[in-house]
């Protein structure tokens, strides 16, 4: 079984789409840091990002939309 499991991660983030976006954006940051030489690790960037989510090191901020903005989007 893989750790952390998807169920454990979904307990941290209520939405699987937020989870995927958060992990992918953090993995991209890790790749950029590895290219710059500021971070050195043999683990894959997605594994590092997933473990950071499990350790509550990543916080996802959801944008607040005004009622007018919501009506414009419809």
C-alpha positions in Angstrom: 0.0 0.0 0.0 1.2 3.4 -0.8 1.7 6.0 1.9 0.1 8.5 2.2 -3.1 7.0 0.9 -5.5 9.0 -1.1 -8.0 8.7 1.7 -5.6 10.2 4.2 -4.9 13.0 1.8 -8.6 13.7 1.2 -9.0 14.0 5.0 -6.6 16.9 4.8 -8.0 18.5 1.6 -11.7 18.1 1.2 -11.6 18.1 -2.6 -9.5 15.8 -4.8 -9.2 18.5 -7.5 -7.6 20.9 -5.0 -5.3 18.1 -3.9 -4.1 17.4 -7.5 -3.6 21.1 -8.2 -1.7 21.7 -5.0 0.6 18.7 -5.5 1.3 19.5 -9.1 2.1 23.2 -8.4 4.4 22.2 -5.5 6.1 19.6 -7.6 6.8 22.2 -10.3 8.3 24.5 -7.6 10.5 21.6 -6.4 11.6 20.9 -10.0 12.6 24.6 -10.4 14.4 24.5 -7.1 16.4 21.4 -8.1 17.4 23.1 -11.4 18.6 26.1 -9.5 20.6 24.0 -7.2 18.8 25.2 -4.0 17.3 21.8 -3.3 18.9 18.4 -3.6 16.9 15.2 -3.3 16.8 11.8 -4.9 13.0 11.5 -4.4 10.6 12.3 -7.2 9.1 15.8 -7.0 5.5 14.5 -6.8 6.4 12.2 -3.9 8.0 15.1 -2.0 4.9 17.3 -2.6 2.6 14.5 -1.6 4.5 13.9 1.6 4.4 17.7 2.3 0.6 17.6 2.0 0.4 14.7 4.4 2.6 16.6 6.8 0.4 19.7 6.6 3.2 21.8 5.2 1.1 22.9 2.2 -1.9 25.2 2.7 -4.4 25.8 -0.1 -6.0 29.2 -0.1 -9.3 29.3 -1.9 -10.3 32.7 -3.6 -13.3 34.5 -2.2 -15.7 35.5 -5.0 -18.1 38.3 -4.7 -21.7 37.7 -5.7 -21.4 39.9 -8.8 -18.4 37.9 -9.9 -20.4 34.7 -9.5 -23.2 36.1 -11.6 -20.8 37.2 -14.3 -19.4 33.7 -14.5 -22.8 32.1 -15.1 
